[in-house]
Amino acid sequence: MNAIITVVGTDKVGIIARVSAFLAERSINIEDISQTVLSGNFVMMMMVDLSRSNASLEQVKEDLACLGSSLQVSTNLMHEAVFKAMHRL
């Protein structure tokens, strides 16, 4: 099962490291990642594979929101099918 994670906020050291560690601790593999810094704003999008994780999508979403709060960034996680449906032309 794939999902899309977005992380947006003021750039600071350690965002990618903390998010990557969070995912690794839950056996969630990063399939693809894109990140940039725009005028001091950090923007990252990841495609992740949750098929080996024991945590539910909702639990990961809640825990990711807590991590985002501690990093002072906004996080979002949604199932890949929902993401594709939302962005269909």
NUMI-656906 format. One record per residue: residue number from 0; chain; x, y, z of N, C-alpha, C in turn. Coordinates in nm, 4 decimals, always signed. Layout:
N
node i NUM&ch A&nX X&nY Y&nZ Z&caX X&caY Y&caZ Z&cX X&cY Y&cZ Z .
...
END
This chain:
89
node i 0&ch A&nX +0.0842&nY -0.1183&nZ +0.0000&caX +0.0000&caY +0.0000&caZ +0.0000&cX +0.0882&cY +0.1240&cZ +0.0000 .
node i 1&ch A&nX +0.0668&nY +0.2106&nZ -0.0959&caX +0.1443&caY +0.3342&caZ -0.1052&cX +0.0643&cY +0.4525&cZ -0.0528 .
node i 2&ch A&nX +0.1383&nY +0.5503&nZ -0.0021&caX +0.0784&caY +0.6738&caZ +0.0469&cX +0.1692&cY +0.7893&cZ +0.0092 .
node i 3&ch A&nX +0.1123&nY +0.9083&nZ +0.0125&caX +0.1850&caY +1.0311&caZ -0.0155&cX +0.1969&cY +1.1092&cZ +0.1147 .
node i 4&ch A&nX +0.3189&nY +1.1527&nZ +0.1442&caX +0.3443&caY +1.2365&caZ +0.2616&cX +0.3935&cY +1.3713&cZ +0.2117 .
node i 5&ch A&nX +0.3387&nY +1.4789&nZ +0.2676&caX +0.3899&caY +1.6125&caZ +0.2402&cX +0.4338&cY +1.6762&cZ +0.3717 .
node i 6&ch A&nX +0.5406&nY +1.7526&nZ +0.3635&caX +0.5940&caY +1.8247&caZ +0.4788&cX +0.6263&cY +1.9661&cZ +0.4304 .
node i 7&ch A&nX +0.5709&nY +2.0664&nZ +0.4982&caX +0.5901&caY +2.2059&caZ +0.4585&cX +0.6137&cY +2.2892&cZ +0.5834 .
node i 8&ch A&nX +0.7121&nY +2.3780&nZ +0.5771&caX +0.7371&caY +2.4672&caZ +0.6896&cX +0.8646&cY +2.5456&cZ +0.6694 .
node i 9&ch A&nX +0.9026&nY +2.6199&nZ +0.7709&caX +1.0270&caY +2.6955&caZ +0.7673&cX +1.1441&cY +2.5987&cZ +0.7676 .
node i 10&ch A&nX +1.2394&nY +2.6217&nZ +0.6787&caX +1.3551&caY +2.5327&caZ +0.6678&cX +1.4387&cY +2.5369&cZ +0.7952 .
node i 11&ch A&nX +1.4846&nY +2.4183&nZ +0.8366&caX +1.5766&caY +2.4069&caZ +0.9502&cX +1.6488&cY +2.2739&cZ +0.9389 .
node i 12&ch A&nX +1.7573&nY +2.2623&nZ +1.0071&caX +1.8386&caY +2.1410&caZ +1.0058&cX +1.7606&cY +2.0244&cZ +1.0659 .
node i 13&ch A&nX +1.7647&nY +1.9090&nZ +0.9991&caX +1.7144&caY +1.7859&caZ +1.0576&cX +1.5764&cY +1.7407&cZ +1.0171 .
node i 14&ch A&nX +1.5052&nY +1.8161&nZ +0.9357&caX +1.3684&caY +1.7757&caZ +0.9003&cX +1.3695&cY +1.6421&cZ +0.8269 .
node i 15&ch A&nX +1.4506&nY +1.6316&nZ +0.7218&caX +1.4544&caY +1.5073&caZ +0.6446&cX +1.5014&cY +1.3920&cZ +0.7326 .
node i 16&ch A&nX +1.6024&nY +1.4155&nZ +0.8142&caX +1.6550&caY +1.3103&caZ +0.9025&cX +1.5491&cY +1.2602&cZ +0.9995 .
node i 17&ch A&nX +1.4756&nY +1.3510&nZ +1.0607&caX +1.3743&caY +1.3113&caZ +1.1597&cX +1.2575&cY +1.2381&cZ +1.0945 .
node i 18&ch A&nX +1.2117&nY +1.2874&nZ +0.9790&caX +1.1009&caY +1.2213&caZ +0.9095&cX +1.1457&cY +1.0832&cZ +0.8605 .
node i 19&ch A&nX +1.2656&nY +1.0736&nZ +0.8056&caX +1.3177&caY +0.9450&caZ +0.7578&cX +1.3317&cY +0.8446&cZ +0.8723 .
node i 20&ch A&nX +1.3829&nY +0.8888&nZ +0.9859&caX +1.3959&caY +0.8009&caZ +1.1028&cX +1.2584&cY +0.7548&cZ +1.1510 .
node i 21&ch A&nX +1.1619&nY +0.8460&nZ +1.1541&caX +1.0244&caY +0.8135&caZ +1.1925&cX +0.9708&cY +0.6998&cZ +1.1058 .
node i 22&ch A&nX +0.9912&nY +0.7122&nZ +0.9741&caX +0.9415&caY +0.6102&caZ +0.8817&cX +1.0158&cY +0.4780&cZ +0.9010 .
node i 23&ch A&nX +1.1471&nY +0.4828&nZ +0.9141&caX +1.2270&caY +0.3605&caZ +0.9318&cX +1.1860&cY +0.2853&cZ +1.0580 .
node i 24&ch A&nX +1.1580&nY +0.3578&nZ +1.1658&caX +1.1154&caY +0.2951&caZ +1.2921&cX +0.9847&cY +0.2183&cZ +1.2761 .
node i 25&ch A&nX +0.9059&nY +0.2533&nZ +1.1759&caX +0.7764&caY +0.1894&caZ +1.1516&cX +0.7792&cY +0.0967&cZ +1.0299 .
node i 26&ch A&nX +0.8988&nY +0.0646&nZ +0.9812&caX +0.9179&caY -0.0227&caZ +0.8637&cX +0.8448&cY +0.0301&cZ +0.7406 .
node i 27&ch A&nX +0.8461&nY +0.1618&nZ +0.7246&caX +0.7850&caY +0.2263&caZ +0.6091&cX +0.8973&cY +0.2683&cZ +0.5149 .
node i 28&ch A&nX +0.8929&nY +0.2174&nZ +0.3926&caX +0.9985&caY +0.2439&caZ +0.2957&cX +0.9671&cY +0.3677&cZ +0.2124 .
node i 29&ch A&nX +1.0681&nY +0.4511&nZ +0.1907&caX +1.0545&caY +0.5669&caZ +0.1030&cX +1.0789&cY +0.5198&cZ -0.0395 .
node i 30&ch A&nX +0.9765&nY +0.5261&nZ -0.1223&caX +0.9860&caY +0.4840&caZ -0.2624&cX +1.0377&cY +0.5962&cZ -0.3520 .
node i 31&ch A&nX +0.9981&nY +0.7193&nZ -0.3227&caX +1.0407&caY +0.8348&caZ -0.4011&cX +1.0330&cY +0.9572&cZ -0.3106 .
node i 32&ch A&nX +1.1209&nY +1.0535&nZ -0.3354&caX +1.1221&caY +1.1741&caZ -0.2525&cX +1.1634&cY +1.2935&cZ -0.3371 .
node i 33&ch A&nX +1.0995&nY +1.4053&nZ -0.3115&caX +1.1344&caY +1.5314&caZ -0.3747&cX +1.1285&cY +1.6376&cZ -0.2669 .
node i 34&ch A&nX +1.2310&nY +1.7210&nZ -0.2617&caX +1.2287&caY +1.8285&caZ -0.1634&cX +1.3002&cY +1.9501&cZ -0.2202 .
node i 35&ch A&nX +1.2582&nY +2.0646&nZ -0.1727&caX +1.3209&caY +2.1895&caZ -0.2142&cX +1.3043&cY +2.2913&cZ -0.1027 .
node i 36&ch A&nX +1.3815&nY +2.3959&nZ -0.1127&caX +1.3679&caY +2.5091&caZ -0.0217&cX +1.3391&cY +2.6305&cZ -0.1091 .
node i 37&ch A&nX +1.2246&nY +2.6940&nZ -0.0843&caX +1.1812&caY +2.8108&caZ -0.1599&cX +1.1765&cY +2.9311&cZ -0.0670 .
node i 38&ch A&nX +1.2695&nY +3.0232&nZ -0.0839&caX +1.2736&caY +3.1455&caZ -0.0009&cX +1.2661&cY +3.1142&cZ +0.1475 .
node i 39&ch A&nX +1.3399&nY +3.0120&nZ +0.1905&caX +1.3423&caY +2.9751&caZ +0.3321&cX +1.2318&cY +2.8804&cZ +0.3746 .
node i 40&ch A&nX +1.1432&nY +2.8438&nZ +0.2815&caX +1.0347&caY +2.7503&caZ +0.3112&cX +1.0712&cY +2.6112&cZ +0.2619 .
node i 41&ch A&nX +1.0669&nY +2.5138&nZ +0.3526&caX +1.0979&caY +2.3756&caZ +0.3211&cX +0.9724&cY +2.3084&cZ +0.2668 .
node i 42&ch A&nX +0.9861&nY +2.2384&nZ +0.1524&caX +0.8733&caY +2.1668&caZ +0.0925&cX +0.9235&cY +2.0281&cZ +0.0519 .
node i 43&ch A&nX +0.8563&nY +1.9231&nZ +0.1023&caX +0.8959&caY +1.7866&caZ +0.0698&cX +0.7718&cY +1.7027&cZ +0.0403 .
node i 44&ch A&nX +0.7852&nY +1.6173&nZ -0.0608&caX +0.6799&caY +1.5213&caZ -0.0937&cX +0.7450&cY +1.3841&cZ -0.1054 .
node i 45&ch A&nX +0.6826&nY +1.2840&nZ -0.0446&caX +0.7352&caY +1.1484&caZ -0.0476&cX +0.6272&cY +1.0506&cZ -0.0895 .
node i 46&ch A&nX +0.6654&nY +0.9511&nZ -0.1670&caX +0.5803&caY +0.8344&caZ -0.1913&cX +0.6387&cY +0.7260&cZ -0.1018 .
node i 47&ch A&nX +0.5564&nY +0.6684&nZ -0.0148&caX +0.6040&caY +0.5673&caZ +0.0786&cX +0.5234&cY +0.4386&cZ +0.0649 .
node i 48&ch A&nX +0.5868&nY +0.3287&nZ +0.1007&caX +0.5245&caY +0.1962&caZ +0.0978&cX +0.5014&cY +0.1518&cZ +0.2414 .
node i 49&ch A&nX +0.3744&nY +0.1366&nZ +0.2792&caX +0.3384&caY +0.0972&caZ +0.4149&cX +0.3109&cY -0.0522&cZ +0.4279 .
node i 50&ch A&nX +0.3352&nY -0.1301&nZ +0.3236&caX +0.2950&caY -0.2710&caZ +0.3240&cX +0.3654&cY -0.3548&cZ +0.4315 .
node i 51&ch A&nX +0.4831&nY -0.3137&nZ +0.4761&caX +0.5557&caY -0.3899&caZ +0.5793&cX +0.5349&cY -0.3348&cZ +0.7201 .
node i 52&ch A&nX +0.4638&nY -0.2262&nZ +0.7303&caX +0.4424&caY -0.1627&caZ +0.8605&cX +0.3266&cY -0.2294&cZ +0.9345 .
node i 53&ch A&nX +0.3416&nY -0.2408&nZ +1.0654&caX +0.2332&caY -0.2933&caZ +1.1489&cX +0.1359&cY -0.1834&cZ +1.1904 .
node i 54&ch A&nX +0.1738&nY -0.0587&nZ +1.1692&caX +0.0892&caY +0.0540&caZ +1.2093&cX -0.0155&cY +0.0810&cZ +1.1007 .
node i 55&ch A&nX -0.1333&nY +0.1204&nZ +1.1435&caX -0.2394&caY +0.1552&caZ +1.0485&cX -0.2095&cY +0.2910&cZ +0.9861 .
node i 56&ch A&nX -0.2718&nY +0.3167&nZ +0.8724&caX -0.2566&caY +0.4449&caZ +0.8052&cX -0.2960&cY +0.5595&cZ +0.8983 .
node i 57&ch A&nX -0.4048&nY +0.5424&nZ +0.9700&caX -0.4520&caY +0.6471&caZ +1.0616&cX -0.3542&cY +0.6704&cZ +1.1764 .
node i 58&ch A&nX -0.2954&nY +0.5628&nZ +1.2301&caX -0.1989&caY +0.5782&caZ +1.3388&cX -0.0733&cY +0.6494&cZ +1.2902 .
node i 59&ch A&nX -0.0258&nY +0.6116&nZ +1.1726&caX +0.0919&caY +0.6779&caZ +1.1151&cX +0.0618&cY +0.8253&cZ +1.0931 .
node i 60&ch A&nX -0.0574&nY +0.8547&nZ +1.0429&caX -0.0977&caY +0.9937&caZ +1.0186&cX -0.0966&cY +1.0746&cZ +1.1481 .
node i 61&ch A&nX -0.1528&nY +1.0174&nZ +1.2555&caX -0.1537&caY +1.0848&caZ +1.3866&cX -0.0133&cY +1.1068&cZ +1.4398 .
node i 62&ch A&nX +0.0690&nY +1.0026&nZ +1.4342&caX +0.2061&caY +1.0119&caZ +1.4848&cX +0.2883&cY +1.1105&cZ +1.4027 .
node i 63&ch A&nX +0.2663&nY +1.1118&nZ +1.2713&caX +0.3366&caY +1.2046&caZ +1.1840&cX +0.2972&cY +1.3487&cZ +1.2159 .
node i 64&ch A&nX +0.1712&nY +1.3715&nZ +1.2462&caX +0.1254&caY +1.5059&caZ +1.2848&cX +0.1947&cY +1.5512&cZ +1.4131 .
node i 65&ch A&nX +0.2126&nY +1.4596&nZ +1.5084&caX +0.2839&caY +1.4934&caZ +1.6326&cX +0.4291&cY +1.5280&cZ +1.6033 .
node i 66&ch A&nX +0.4923&nY +1.4491&nZ +1.5157&caX +0.6304&caY +1.4786&caZ +1.4775&cX +0.6366&cY +1.6149&cZ +1.4098 .
node i 67&ch A&nX +0.5442&nY +1.6404&nZ +1.3185&caX +0.5409&caY +1.7697&caZ +1.2502&cX +0.5277&cY +1.8847&cZ +1.3479 .
node i 68&ch A&nX +0.4428&nY +1.8666&nZ +1.4468&caX +0.4247&caY +1.9699&caZ +1.5489&cX +0.5555&cY +1.9973&cZ +1.6228 .
node i 69&ch A&nX +0.6273&nY +1.8907&nZ +1.6564&caX +0.7538&caY +1.9084&caZ +1.7285&cX +0.8597&cY +1.9756&cZ +1.6405 .
node i 70&ch A&nX +0.8505&nY +1.9566&nZ +1.5098&caX +0.9431&caY +2.0197&caZ +1.4157&cX +0.8931&cY +2.1554&cZ +1.3668 .
node i 71&ch A&nX +0.7730&nY +2.1912&nZ +1.4066&caX +0.7072&caY +2.3151&caZ +1.3649&cX +0.6890&cY +2.3212&cZ +1.2133 .
node i 72&ch A&nX +0.6444&nY +2.2065&nZ +1.1567&caX +0.6110&caY +2.1980&caZ +1.0149&cX +0.4724&cY +2.1361&cZ +1.0023 .
node i 73&ch A&nX +0.4114&nY +2.1553&nZ +0.8877&caX +0.2814&caY +2.0954&caZ +0.8587&cX +0.3050&cY +1.9637&cZ +0.7851 .
node i 74&ch A&nX +0.2384&nY +1.8577&nZ +0.8290&caX +0.2509&caY +1.7278&caZ +0.7628&cX +0.1148&cY +1.6794&cZ +0.7174 .
node i 75&ch A&nX +0.1155&nY +1.5998&nZ +0.6126&caX -0.0074&caY +1.5368&caZ +0.5658&cX +0.0279&cY +1.4006&cZ +0.5083 .
node i 76&ch A&nX -0.0585&nY +1.3043&nZ +0.5288&caX -0.0421&caY +1.1707&caZ +0.4734&cX -0.1754&cY +1.1276&cZ +0.4169 .
node i 77&ch A&nX -0.1743&nY +1.0798&nZ +0.2929&caX -0.2982&caY +1.0277&caZ +0.2349&cX -0.2666&cY +0.9081&cZ +0.1461 .
node i 78&ch A&nX -0.3623&nY +0.8183&nZ +0.1397&caX -0.3480&caY +0.7002&caZ +0.0546&cX -0.3258&cY +0.7459&cZ -0.0885 .
node i 79&ch A&nX -0.2409&nY +0.6760&nZ -0.1615&caX -0.2082&caY +0.7132&caZ -0.2992&cX -0.3326&cY +0.7239&cZ -0.3877 .
node i 80&ch A&nX -0.4292&nY +0.6342&nZ -0.3699&caX -0.5507&caY +0.6366&caZ -0.4520&cX -0.6301&cY +0.7655&cZ -0.4292 .
node i 81&ch A&nX -0.6361&nY +0.8112&nZ -0.3050&caX -0.7069&caY +0.9359&caZ -0.2735&cX -0.6334&cY +1.0532&cZ -0.3373 .
node i 82&ch A&nX -0.5002&nY +1.0534&nZ -0.3249&caX -0.4198&caY +1.1591&caZ -0.3845&cX -0.4430&cY +1.1670&cZ -0.5356 .
node i 83&ch A&nX -0.4385&nY +1.0520&nZ -0.6025&caX -0.4578&caY +1.0488&caZ -0.7482&cX -0.5976&cY +1.0965&cZ -0.7863 .
node i 84&ch A&nX -0.6980&nY +1.0564&nZ -0.7094&caX -0.8349&caY +1.0973&caZ -0.7386&cX -0.8517&cY +1.2484&cZ -0.7228 .
node i 85&ch A&nX -0.7848&nY +1.3061&nZ -0.6245&caX -0.7938&caY +1.4498&caZ -0.6005&cX -0.7248&cY +1.5307&cZ -0.7096 .
node i 86&ch A&nX -0.6262&nY +1.4723&nZ -0.7754&caX -0.5458&caY +1.5477&caZ -0.8720&cX -0.5698&cY +1.5032&cZ -1.0168 .
node i 87&ch A&nX -0.6786&nY +1.4324&nZ -1.0378&caX -0.7149&caY +1.3911&caZ -1.1734&cX -0.7744&cY +1.5092&cZ -1.2483 .
node i 88&ch A&nX -0.7385&nY +1.5242&nZ -1.3732&caX -0.7908&caY +1.6363&caZ -1.4533&cX -0.9281&cY +1.6072&cZ -1.5053 .
END
